[in-house]
């Protein structure tokens, strides 16, 4: 079957089997391997992408369900001029990662979290990062990075 | 996953026709439960009929006395709706505590209610608030809807269109979440409605159920103390690695008292 969607601003169409997950479509068909597959059971959040502007777990969505949708992956988050997105920059500055495996999902979730809950408290941030698991940092620096990234996104006046 | 055919209808009629054409067709709403079940090969539908493109199934309407939520409305749309929060804060709270943020962006109220997972949150709201389930064929009262483990009154080819929640005088939902999954180890929705007090439990039994003894005690005195000694029968409750029936029975009473205190 054919699926068509916009991925990082580019229109893509591909012939896929119906059970193809969005993770498989992004990684195997489009070569966008920044979307990581950690648990493949909808728990760890490493595969978080934006589907029509909302953070979702790409391992829990069929490619077919994204028909006609606007998808943004970690590769498409920055503006393309060589500058990191403010949230990516904040994760680097605040040491919001160690091994980096969970980071693409963390960053994508963080951007949606800021858009959904502007000026979120630490409690709101931690509750809404429930779906992203990091086994290195202990989350302290991630929460700090998220708040710093939120400030950076505000300065830029966008999400 | 086993192989399956996939269909993406844009109307309810088209979806019902597609579901009727195959013995082993399954509807998929958000798919946050179904897809993981398919990966584990716990289900083997020959055809998946995706309801996601049926626009008329989504949306929230509040008319003062009733909150009507379309079946394909996502958990976060309910949780973040200022209208729902104003009319039935307990319902917005419940939706905002389902799964995690990403799951709430995809999972739907109709999918949750139709699945009748014993530990899902929404069944407690449907039963506790005395909602009505509107399908493509009829309206089903909450008291007649949840039958057993993953079993509802829905017939083959019957799809939920919307859930109608009467606005209660006050209500609250309190759950004890299983720490890894965020499913309810037990959860209680209590509501003081125009027709009396309703108290529904999820997570503890085969499906959501009411506790008449607590409702009667609360009808005379809507306070936590009124149900302090009212226990549910542990013999009827779930037993798994997360909790014994006796533990769940204890939790139900604790959560019921907390819910009464939190009702607003």
HADDOCK unambig.tbl for C-alpha pairs under 7 A between the chains (distance, minus, plus):
assign (segid A and resid 18 and name CA) (segid B and resid 4 and name CA) 6.57 0.50 0.50
assign (segid A and resid 18 and name CA) (segid B and resid 5 and name CA) 6.28 0.50 0.50
assign (segid A and resid 18 and name CA) (segid B and resid 6 and name CA) 5.83 0.50 0.50
assign (segid A and resid 19 and name CA) (segid B and resid 1 and name CA) 6.78 0.50 0.50
assign (segid A and resid 19 and name CA) (segid B and resid 3 and name CA) 6.46 0.50 0.50
assign (segid A and resid 19 and name CA) (segid B and resid 4 and name CA) 6.82 0.50 0.50
assign (segid A and resid 41 and name CA) (segid B and resid 36 and name CA) 6.03 0.50 0.50
assign (segid A and resid 54 and name CA) (segid B and resid 105 and name CA) 6.60 0.50 0.50
assign (segid A and resid 55 and name CA) (segid B and resid 102 and name CA) 5.48 0.50 0.50
assign (segid A and resid 55 and name CA) (segid B and resid 105 and name CA) 6.90 0.50 0.50
assign (segid A and resid 56 and name CA) (segid B and resid 102 and name CA) 4.53 0.50 0.50
assign (segid A and resid 56 and name CA) (segid B and resid 103 and name CA) 6.72 0.50 0.50
assign (segid A and resid 56 and name CA) (segid B and resid 105 and name CA) 6.41 0.50 0.50
assign (segid A and resid 56 and name CA) (segid B and resid 106 and name CA) 6.86 0.50 0.50
assign (segid A and resid 57 and name CA) (segid B and resid 102 and name CA) 6.15 0.50 0.50
assign (segid A and resid 60 and name CA) (segid B and resid 32 and name CA) 6.05 0.50 0.50
assign (segid A and resid 60 and name CA) (segid B and resid 35 and name CA) 6.21 0.50 0.50
assign (segid A and resid 60 and name CA) (segid B and resid 36 and name CA) 6.93 0.50 0.50
assign (segid A and resid 128 and name CA) (segid B and resid 100 and name CA) 6.63 0.50 0.50
assign (segid A and resid 128 and name CA) (segid B and resid 101 and name CA) 5.52 0.50 0.50
assign (segid A and resid 130 and name CA) (segid B and resid 100 and name CA) 5.71 0.50 0.50
assign (segid A and resid 131 and name CA) (segid B and resid 100 and name CA) 5.02 0.50 0.50
assign (segid A and resid 131 and name CA) (segid B and resid 101 and name CA) 6.47 0.50 0.50
assign (segid A and resid 131 and name CA) (segid B and resid 102 and name CA) 6.74 0.50 0.50
